[in-house]
Amino acid sequence: MKEKNVKKHLKHYFLHGQDIHSVSRKTKKFIVGKKMNKRNLRARLATVVITKNPYPEPVTLSDEFCPKCGCEASRYTGNMVSYPELWARSYCLRCGFLLGEADNSPWVYALEFPEYDYKLH
């Protein structure tokens, strides 16, 4: 895609408050891509490798994506409390699923918990 078109789509997205639901279908398709079918999503979930690291470090994932829709685009809230504390979350742009969270602890990914249907709460 041309550089001019890329800038146009991203400018439109950021001017609308980074809400993927308020942009045109063409811009949304450019940013989040096509939706993955369930068969490919299950196969992709089966190939995720989780590597545990020593305590202060978060786990290392072989592939980061939304376990509900397969989307790789995410929205990060940033730190939502004052400095010494840490509280941040990451959501899927397409479906709004909670992908990861850090609450005064290392980052925790939803992909770490297949036994809880990939839910953090």
FINUDO-761327 format. One record per residue: x, y negated, z negated of N, C-alpha, C in turn; residue in three letters. Coordinates in steps of 0.2 Angstrom, whole numbers, padded with zeros to 4 digits, always signed. Layout:
% FINUDO-761327
XYZXYZXYZALA;...
***
This chain:
% FINUDO-761327
+0004+0006+0000+0000+0000+0000+0004-0006+0000MET;+0002-0011+0003+0006-0018+0004+0007-0021-0003LYS;+0012-0024-0004+0014-0028-0010+0009-0033-0012GLU;+0006-0036-0007+0001-0041-0008-0006-0038-0011LYS;-0008-0032-0008-0013-0029-0011-0013-0027-0018ASN;-0007-0024-0020-0005-0022-0026-0006-0028-0031VAL;-0003-0034-0030-0004-0040-0034-0011-0042-0034LYS;-0015-0042-0029-0022-0044-0029-0026-0040-0034LYS;-0025-0033-0034-0029-0028-0038-0027-0030-0045HIS;-0020-0030-0047-0018-0031-0054-0020-0038-0056LEU;-0020-0043-0052-0022-0050-0054-0030-0049-0056LYS;-0034-0046-0052-0041-0046-0053-0042-0042-0060HIS;-0038-0037-0061-0039-0033-0067-0037-0037-0073TYR;-0032-0040-0073-0030-0044-0079-0034-0050-0080PHE;-0037-0053-0075-0041-0059-0076-0048-0057-0079LEU;-0050-0051-0079-0056-0048-0081-0055-0045-0088HIS;-0050-0047-0092-0049-0045-0099-0047-0038-0099GLY;-0044-0035-0094-0042-0028-0094-0047-0023-0096GLN;-0053-0024-0094-0059-0020-0094-0060-0017-0087ASP;-0059-0010-0087-0059-0007-0080-0066-0007-0078ILE;-0071-0007-0082-0078-0007-0080-0081-0013-0077HIS;-0077-0019-0078-0080-0025-0075-0076-0027-0068SER;-0073-0022-0065-0069-0024-0059-0073-0020-0053VAL;-0071-0022-0047-0074-0018-0042-0072-0011-0041SER;-0076-0007-0037-0074+0000-0036-0068+0001-0033ARG;-0066-0004-0028-0060-0003-0024-0054-0004-0029LYS;-0054-0009-0034-0049-0011-0038-0048-0005-0043THR;-0054-0002-0046-0054+0003-0051-0051+0009-0047LYS;-0053+0011-0041-0050+0017-0038-0042+0016-0037LYS;-0040+0010-0036-0033+0008-0035-0029+0010-0041PHE;-0032+0007-0047-0029+0008-0053-0029+0015-0057ILE;-0035+0018-0057-0035+0024-0060-0035+0030-0056VAL;-0036+0029-0049-0035+0035-0044-0041+0039-0044GLY;-0041+0045-0041-0047+0049-0040-0047+0054-0046LYS;-0053+0056-0048-0055+0060-0054-0053+0067-0052LYS;-0049+0070-0057-0047+0077-0057-0053+0082-0058MET;-0053+0087-0054-0058+0092-0056-0056+0096-0062ASN;-0061+0100-0065-0060+0104-0071-0055+0109-0070LYS;-0055+0113-0065-0050+0118-0064-0043+0115-0064ARG;-0042+0110-0060-0035+0107-0060-0033+0104-0067ASN;-0038+0102-0071-0037+0099-0077-0035+0104-0082LEU;-0039+0110-0082-0037+0116-0087-0030+0118-0085ARG;-0028+0119-0079-0021+0121-0077-0016+0116-0079ALA;-0018+0110-0079-0013+0105-0081-0012+0105-0089ARG;-0018+0106-0092-0017+0106-0099-0013+0112-0102LEU;-0014+0118-0098-0010+0124-0100-0002+0123-0099ALA;+0000+0118-0094+0007+0117-0093+0010+0112-0098THR;+0007+0109-0102+0010+0104-0107+0014+0108-0112VAL;+0020+0105-0112+0025+0108-0117+0026+0103-0122VAL;+0025+0105-0129+0026+0100-0134+0032+0102-0138ILE;+0037+0097-0139+0043+0098-0142+0043+0094-0149THR;+0044+0098-0154+0044+0094-0161+0051+0091-0162LYS;+0051+0085-0165+0057+0082-0166+0057+0081-0174ASN;+0063+0079-0176+0064+0077-0184+0059+0072-0186PRO;+0057+0071-0192+0052+0067-0195+0051+0060-0192TYR;+0056+0056-0192+0054+0049-0190+0052+0048-0183PRO;+0054+0053-0179+0052+0053-0171+0046+0057-0170GLU;+0042+0054-0165+0036+0057-0163+0038+0063-0159PRO;+0033+0068-0157+0034+0074-0153+0035+0071-0146VAL;+0039+0076-0142+0040+0074-0135+0035+0079-0131THR;+0031+0075-0126+0027+0079-0122+0030+0079-0115LEU;+0029+0085-0112+0031+0086-0105+0027+0081-0100SER;+0021+0080-0101+0016+0076-0097+0011+0073-0101ASP;+0010+0066-0100+0006+0062-0104+0000+0060-0100GLU;-0006+0062-0102-0012+0061-0098-0018+0062-0102PHE;-0024+0060-0100-0030+0061-0104-0033+0068-0104CYS;-0034+0071-0109-0036+0078-0109-0043+0079-0107PRO;-0047+0074-0106-0054+0074-0104-0055+0073-0097LYS;-0051+0068-0094-0053+0067-0087-0046+0068-0082CYS;-0041+0068-0085-0034+0069-0082-0031+0062-0079GLY;-0034+0057-0081-0032+0050-0079-0025+0049-0083CYS;-0020+0046-0079-0014+0044-0082-0014+0037-0085GLU;-0018+0033-0083-0019+0025-0085-0022+0025-0092ALA;-0018+0021-0096-0021+0020-0103-0021+0013-0105SER;-0024+0011-0110-0025+0004-0113-0022+0005-0120ARG;-0017+0000-0121-0014+0000-0128-0016-0006-0132TYR;-0018-0005-0138-0021-0010-0142-0016-0015-0145THR;-0010-0012-0145-0004-0016-0149-0005-0015-0156GLY;-0001-0018-0160-0001-0018-0167-0007-0022-0170ASN;-0012-0019-0173-0018-0023-0176-0018-0025-0183MET;-0012-0025-0186-0011-0027-0193-0005-0032-0193VAL;-0004-0035-0199+0002-0039-0199+0009-0035-0200SER;+0014-0038-0199+0021-0035-0198+0023-0029-0202TYR;+0023-0029-0208+0026-0023-0211+0022-0016-0210PRO;+0015-0017-0209+0011-0011-0207+0011-0010-0200GLU;+0009-0004-0198+0008-0002-0191+0002+0002-0190LEU;-0002-0001-0185-0009+0002-0183-0010+0001-0176TRP;-0009+0006-0172-0009+0005-0165-0013+0011-0162ALA;-0017+0010-0156-0020+0015-0153-0020+0014-0145ARG;-0020+0020-0142-0020+0020-0135-0027+0024-0132SER;-0030+0021-0127-0036+0024-0125-0036+0025-0117TYR;-0039+0030-0115-0040+0031-0108-0044+0025-0104CYS;-0041+0023-0099-0045+0018-0095-0051+0020-0092LEU;-0051+0026-0090-0057+0029-0086-0063+0030-0091ARG;-0062+0034-0096-0067+0037-0100-0067+0034-0107CYS;-0062+0030-0109-0061+0027-0116-0059+0032-0122GLY;-0057+0038-0120-0055+0043-0125-0049+0041-0129PHE;-0049+0042-0135-0043+0040-0139-0037+0045-0138LEU;-0032+0042-0135-0026+0047-0132-0020+0047-0138LEU;-0019+0042-0142-0014+0042-0147-0015+0037-0152GLY;-0012+0038-0157-0013+0033-0163-0006+0033-0167GLU;-0005+0028-0170+0000+0027-0176-0002+0023-0181ALA;-0003+0026-0187-0005+0022-0193+0000+0023-0199ASP;+0005+0019-0199+0010+0019-0203+0014+0026-0203ASN;+0014+0029-0197+0017+0036-0196+0020+0036-0189SER;+0023+0041-0187+0025+0042-0180+0019+0043-0176PRO;+0020+0041-0169+0014+0041-0165+0012+0048-0164TRP;+0005+0049-0164+0002+0056-0164-0002+0056-0157VAL;-0001+0061-0153-0005+0062-0147-0011+0066-0147TYR;-0016+0065-0144-0022+0070-0144-0020+0076-0141ALA;-0015+0076-0136-0013+0083-0133-0010+0088-0138LEU;-0008+0085-0144-0005+0090-0149-0010+0094-0152GLU;-0016+0093-0151-0022+0096-0155-0027+0100-0151PHE;-0025+0105-0147-0030+0108-0143-0035+0112-0147PRO;-0033+0114-0153-0038+0118-0158-0043+0113-0160GLU;-0043+0107-0160-0048+0102-0162-0051+0099-0156TYR;-0051+0102-0150-0053+0099-0144-0050+0093-0142ASP;-0044+0092-0144-0040+0086-0142-0042+0080-0145TYR;-0046+0080-0151-0048+0074-0154-0044+0073-0160LYS;-0043+0066-0161-0039+0064-0167-0043+0063-0173LEU;-0049+0061-0173-0053+0060-0179-0059+0064-0178HIS;
***
